Amino acid sequence: MKEQDISRRKFIGTAAIAAAGVAFTSKLGLAKSLLQAKPNSKINGVQIGVITYSFRSMPSSAEQLLQYCLQCNINAIELMGDAAEAFAGAPARVTGESYADRAKKMADWRAGASMDKFKELRKLYNDAGVTIYAWKPNALGKRNTDAEIDYAFNAGKALGVTHVTVELPDDSDQTKRLGEFAEKHKIHVGYHAHLQATPTLWDNALSQSQWNAINLDIGHYTAGTSSSPVPFILKNHDRIMSMHLKDRKYHDGPNMPWGQGDTPIAEVLKLMQKNKYKMPATIELEYDIPKDSDAVKEVIKCREFAVKALS
């Protein structure tokens, strides 16, 4: 085990003190205050990240999400769209607002949104030592306008991502459409699947564009196919932009604390290490959080699991 992992406890204490001291500072002040507590979750050659969805049970502004990453000693993330858009000045939800009204309001805002705030957000994270490798905007659906999809890719570029992520559409025309936008912007689309995952599920989208890619969830794949994702990874590793790590049981089984389900998380991590795969392995916390714990503590446990597997 590397010294950086042995000193994790010392790091968490430092990050917690830093977070407490900057709770009411400006965004710029937050970044400066955290410069002395740079996280590192690249473990023996494998980049471990986290999707900010993991912290959904806690207050989740962009600044708060950054603090959680620092407390977890994680230096790379997949950023969910809501926090980034709120930081960028998106209109707030109004009580009683209809879906149609909300969709139109967001479409209008996205069509004219400045990229300056997204660049500011990237700097805030980067200054603290955290890279945003992917983001999952709520603007890549069939009902979203072309202007919204352009916005999603431009915002991704401003954030510095290598790919955007979205649920895999069941509409071939939509994956073709997104592939064309991805090629235009030179940013990949990583398609995410749940229990519908099969060894051939992504084949059509991948054939449509070299910019269409995979955001594999090994927990969902295991639960949906009742088999190991390792053969799929070996076959498709060059088209996988990032992988979600979670532990589920076979036969559509539940999410479990890591090591208690059927998903071969440790085997996958060792495969990535052995074959020098560069895609990030993304912690996604979905099992029930114990009453005496919280999302940060559980993500730390998941990171510890990865450290043990890769040591």
N, C-alpha and C positions, 0 to 999 in steps of 0.2 A: 504493500500500500504506500502511495506517495505521501510525502510530508504534508502536501496541501490538504489531503483527506484526513490525516491524523489530527490536523489542527482545526478540524471543522467546528468543534465545540467552541474554541476560542473565537473563531470567525463569527459564529452566530451571535455570541455575546456582543462583539464589536458592532455588528450590523444592527442589533436591537437598540443599542445605545444611540447609534447614529440616527436610526429611524425616529426614536422618541424625541431627539433633539431638534428634528426638522419638521415636526408635525404641522407647524403653523407658518413655515417659511414659504417663500415664493418657489416656483418651479426651478428657477435658476439657482436659488440658494440650496434647494434640495440636491441638485446634481453636484454642486461644489462640496456640500457637506459629506457626500457619500464617496467622494473620490478616494478616501483612504481605506475603504472597505471593498476592494474589487473582488467580485466573486469569481469562481472558477469551477465549472462543472464539465470540463473536458477531461474525462477519466481514462487514463492509459490509452489514448487514441480515439476514444468514442465520445462524441459530443452529446451530453445529456442536456435536454431542455425541458421546458414545461409549457403547456398551453394555459393561458390565463383563465380559461374556463374552470380550471382546478380550484380557483379561489372564489367561485361564485357564491359561496355561503358567507363571505365576508364583504365588507365595504370595498367597492371595486373601481375607484377612480384610477386613472392612468398612474398617478403619483403613488397611490396605495399599492397598486399591483407591483410597481417597481420595488417598493419596500419589502414586499413579500418575497420577491425573487432574491433580494439581498439576504434576507433572513434565512432563506433556504440554500444559500450559496450556489445559485444557478445563474449562469451568465448568458443564456440564450433562450429565446421564447418564440412561441406562436401566439400572436396577439389577437384576441377577439375584437370584432368590429365596434361594439358599443362604446367601450372605454376610449378608443382612439377617436371616434367621431364626436363624443362628448368633449374631449380635450380640444378638438378642432372647431368647436362651436356649433355643433348640430342642434337644431331646435329640440327642446325637451318634450317629452310625452305629456299630453294633456289628458286629464281624467275624463273618461267618456268619449275620447276621440275614436272615431271609427277606423277600421283597417284601411279603407280607401283614402280617407283624409290624411292619415299618417303616411301612407305610401306616397301620396302626391306631395306632401310637405317635404319629405325626405328626398324625393326625386328632384324637386326644385332646388333644394339646398345643395345637393351633390353636384348638380349641373354647373353651379357657379362657385363651388367651394375652392378657396385658396389652398395651395399645397404648403404654404409657409408654416402652418401649425403642425402639420405632419412632419416637416423637417425639424421643427423645434422639438417635437416629441422624440424623434430619432436621436437628436443630440442629447436630450435629457437622459435617455437610457444609455446611449453609448458612453457619455461622460461618467456614468456610474459603473461602467464595465459590462453592460448587458446589450447583446445584439438581438435585433428582431429579425429572425430568419424567415418568418411567414406571418401572414395575417389573414384573418377570416372575416371579410366584410359581408354585410348583409345586402349586397348589391349585385350579386352574380346570378340571380334567378331568372327564370323565363319571363317573368312579368317586369323585370327591371329594364329600363330604357338603355339604348346604346350609350347615351351620355352618362348614365350611372355606371355602366361597365367600364367605360373609359376612365371615369373618376376612380373606380376601385383599383385599376392597374396603376394609374398615376400616383395615387396615395401609397400603394405598395412600393413604388419606385422611390417616393420621398422617404418612406420608412426604412428603405434599404433591404427589402426582402428579396429572396431568390424565387419565392413562389407565393401565390395566394391559394387558399384552400376553400373548398365548397363541397357540399354533399353531391355525390354523383347523380346527375339527372337521369331519369329513365327515358329521356327524349334525346334521340341521336342528333336532332337538329340543334339542340342547345349545346351539346358538347362540341359540335362542329363550330358553332358560333363563338363559344368561349375560346376554342383553340385558335380561331382567327384573330381574336383580340390579343391573346397571349403572344402570338407570333408578331403582331404589330408592335407590342410593347416590350417584347423580348423578356418576358417574365412568365415562368411556368404556372400552370394550373394544377394543383394537386387535388385529385378527386378522392373524397372520403366516403367510405361505405360502412354500413352497420351489419345487421344479420343477413342481408342479402348477398354478402360477399361470397364469391366462388373463385376458383382458380382462373376463370375466363371472364369474369365480370367486366374488367377494364379493357378488354381487347379491342372493342370497337372504338372507344374514345382514343386509345393509344394509336390506332391505325389512322385516325383522322388528322393528327398533327403531332409533330415532334415536340410541341410545346404543351400538349396534354400529358399529364403524368399522374402519379399515384401518391396519395396521402394514406398510407396503410395503417389500419388499426388492428394490431395483432390480437387484441382481446376479442373484438367483434368477429374477426376472421375465425378464431378458435371456436367461439360459441356458435357461429353460424354454420361452419363446415364440420364441426366435431373432429378437427384434425389440426396438425401443427402447421403454422405459417412458414416454416423453414423452407420447404420446397418452392413455395411461391416467391419467397425473398431471393433464393438462389437464381431463379429463372428471371426475375424482373428487377433486380437490384439497380440496374442502370436507369430505370424509369421511376424509381421511388424517390421522391423529394424529401420526405420525412415520414417517420413512423410514430404512431401513438402507442404508448405502453400502458397496458392495464391487464388485470388478471380476471378471466372469466372461466366458468365451467363449460364443459361440452353441452351440446343439445340445448342451445339457447339459455344456458345457465346464467346465474346472477354474477354481478361484479363481486370480487372478493379481495380482501387485503392481499398484497403481493406475496406469492409463495403458497397460497391456500387454494388456488384454482388450478385449471388445466393448461393455462397459457404458459408456454416455455420461455418466459421473459429472460431468464439467465442464459439459456441456450442461444436466444436471438442476439443478446448483447455480446456473447462470446464469438458468435459468427461474424458480427460486425467488426469486432476487434481483429479476429484472425484474417479476414478478407480485406481489412482496411477500407470498409465502406465509409463514405463521407457524409451520408445523410444523417441529420440529427435524430436522436431517439427521444421522443417527447413524452414526459410524464403527464398522464391525464388521470386525475383523481376522480374516480366515479363510485368507489365503494362507500358504504355508509360510514360516516365519521363517528368514532366513539364519543360518548357524551362528555368525557373528560379530556377531549382533544379538540383540535381545530384543523383547518385545511393546511395551514403552514406546517404544523407538526407532522401531519400525515405525508405531505410532500417531502419533508425531510427524511421520513422513514423510507419512502420510495427511492430517494437519492442514495440512502445508505445501502439499500438492497442492490442498486446498480454498482455502487463502489465494491461491494463484496463480490459480486459476480465477475467484475472486471479486474480484480486484484490477483 
